[in-house]
Structures are given as structure tokens and as C-alpha cells.
């Protein structure tokens, strides 16, 4: 807190005004980036024809810069979006292509350009749903799905 803020807080305390913190929601674009950064990072690497690996395990750098394993992260992300699609009653999100990419990454099999392009299409569909859906509902379903993942869905 800078000096002006401290002085204002002291004046408010003398007047009996209780200072509450303001909650500032993230802009929609920043919120979307946070949700879709993980799969976008992975699929961009695959689109370029390679993926980072550590000890023969596919990895990516998360938004904090740490190396994370691709397979469990992508599996959890897909699981969460399957729950969101189910809760919103959206049948068009099948995640078949993403699951194919996931299984091939898990087994170390070669991916085709068609697999990656189809997964990109599914990701674009998820983005469209995210932009139109109620954020509170999305967050509620996502938190429930994350709890299920922690408990071993």
C-alpha cells in the first residue's frame, strides 16, 4: 500500500468506515486465455510437428513456466470439458479426436496431421461454447470436475 492509500485508510478508520476489498473480475479474453492455454500450448507444439519431452515423457510449460506432463494434464482438461458439455446438454462436443491424440501421446505412437487438425477443431468448438455460456455455471461444473479428478474420478 502506498502512502496515499495508507493515509486514506487511516482517515476511513477515524470516520468508522470499514474498508472492503473490491473484487475485480478478469476480462473475458484473459479468462479465456487461462482456460485454453494448456491445450493450445500442446496442440500448437504438435501442429509444428514435435513436442517437448523429458525422459521420453511428453511435457509442456504451464503459464508459470514449470514443466508438466502432457498426458495427465490433457486428460484432466478433457474430463472437465466432458463434464461441462454434459451439464450444459451439448451433444456436439464429443472429444473423440482429442482422446485419440491423448492415447497416441500416452503410447508414444505417431500422430497424423488429420488427428491434430481434428483436435484443433474440437478445441475451437470448446472456445465457442466458453464464449457463449454462463461463466458461473462453467466455473461451478469445472470445480466439481476438478474435485472428482483429485478424488480419482
C-alpha positions in Angstrom: 0.0 0.0 0.0 1.5 3.4 -0.9 1.5 6.4 1.3 -1.7 8.0 -0.1 -3.6 4.7 0.4 -2.3 4.4 4.0 -3.5 7.9 4.8 -6.9 7.3 3.2 -7.2 4.1 5.3 -6.3 6.0 8.5 -8.9 8.7 7.7 -11.5 5.9 7.0 -10.7 4.2 10.3 -11.2 7.5 12.2 -14.5 8.0 10.5 -15.6 4.4 11.2 -15.7 3.4 7.6 -15.0 -0.2 7.1 -12.8 -0.8 4.1 -13.7 -3.8 2.0 -11.6 -5.2 -0.8 -13.0 -4.9 -4.3 -13.3 -8.0 -6.4 -12.4 -7.1 -10.0 -13.4 -9.8 -12.5 -11.0 -10.9 -15.1 -11.6 -9.6 -18.6 -13.3 -12.2 -20.7 -10.3 -12.6 -23.0 -7.8 -13.1 -20.2 -10.2 -15.6 -18.6 -10.4 -17.5 -21.9 -6.6 -17.5 -22.2 -6.3 -19.0 -18.7 -8.7 -21.8 -19.5 -7.4 -22.7 -23.0 -3.7 -22.1 -22.6 -2.9 -25.7 -21.7 -4.5 -27.4 -24.7 -3.5 -24.6 -27.1 0.1 -24.9 -26.0 0.1 -28.7 -26.5 -1.7 -28.7 -29.9 0.5 -25.8 -31.2 3.6 -27.9 -30.5 2.0 -30.9 -32.2 0.9 -28.8 -35.1 4.6 -27.8 -35.6 5.5 -31.5 -35.8 7.1 -32.1 -32.4 6.5 -31.9 -28.7 8.9 -31.3 -25.9 9.9 -34.4 -23.8 11.7 -35.1 -20.6 12.8 -38.7 -20.1 10.7 -39.8 -23.1 7.6 -38.3 -21.5 5.7 -35.5 -23.4 5.8 -32.3 -21.4 4.8 -28.6 -21.8 5.5 -25.4 -19.9 2.5 -24.2 -18.0 1.7 -20.5 -17.5 4.1 -20.3 -14.5 7.0 -21.8 -16.6 7.1 -25.2 -14.9 7.4 -28.4 -16.9 4.2 -30.5 -16.7 3.4 -33.9 -18.2 1.1 -33.6 -21.2 -1.0 -36.8 -20.8 -2.4 -36.3 -17.2 -2.9 -32.6 -17.8 -4.7 -33.0 -21.1 -6.7 -35.9 -19.7 -7.9 -33.8 -16.8 -8.8 -30.9 -19.2 -10.8 -33.2 -21.5 -12.5 -34.8 -18.4 -13.5 -31.3 -17.2 -14.9 -30.3 -20.6 -16.8 -33.5 -20.9 -18.5 -32.7 -17.6 -19.2 -29.1 -18.8 -20.7 -30.4 -22.1 -22.8 -32.9 -20.1 -24.0 -30.2 -17.7 -24.9 -27.8 -20.5 -26.6 -30.5 -22.5 -24.2 -30.0 -25.5 -24.0 -33.1 -27.6 -21.7 -31.7 -30.3 -18.7 -31.9 -28.1 -17.5 -35.5 -28.4 -13.8 -35.1 -27.7 -13.1 -38.1 -29.9 -10.2 -36.5 -31.7 -8.7 -35.2 -28.5 -8.9 -38.6 -26.9 -7.2 -40.2 -30.0 -4.4 -37.6 -29.7 -4.2 -38.3 -25.9 -4.0 -42.1 -26.4 -1.3 -41.8 -29.1 0.7 -39.4 -26.9 0.4 -41.9 -24.0 1.5 -44.8 -26.0 4.2 -43.0 -28.0 2.5 -43.6 -31.3 2.9 -41.3 -34.3 0.2 -38.7 -34.8 -1.2 -37.8 -38.2 -1.9 -34.3 -39.4 -5.6 -35.2 -39.6 -5.6 -36.2 -35.9 -4.1 -32.9 -34.9 -6.4 -30.8 -37.2 -9.5 -32.6 -35.8 -8.4 -32.0 -32.2 -7.9 -28.3 -33.1 -11.5 -28.2 -34.4 -12.8 -29.7 -31.2 -10.8 -27.0 -29.3 -12.4 -24.3 -31.4 -15.8 -25.7 -30.5 -15.0 -25.6 -26.8 -13.9 -22.0 -27.2 -17.2 -21.1 -28.9 -19.1 -22.8 -26.0 -17.0 -20.9 -23.5 -17.7 -17.6 -25.1 -21.5 -18.1 -25.0 -22.0 -20.0 -21.8 -22.7 -18.6 -18.3 -19.4 -18.3 -16.6 -20.8 -19.0 -13.2 -22.2 -22.3 -14.4 -18.9 -23.2 -16.2 -16.9 -22.4 -13.0 -19.2 -24.5 -10.8 -19.1 -27.5 -13.1 -15.3 -27.2 -13.5 -14.7 -27.0 -9.8 -16.8 -30.2 -9.3 -14.9 -31.9 -12.1 -11.6 -30.9 -10.5 -12.7 -32.3 -7.2 -13.6 -35.6 -8.9 -10.2 -35.6 -10.6 -8.4 -35.2 -7.2 -10.5 -38.0 -5.7 -9.6 -40.3 -8.6 -12.7 -39.9 -10.8 
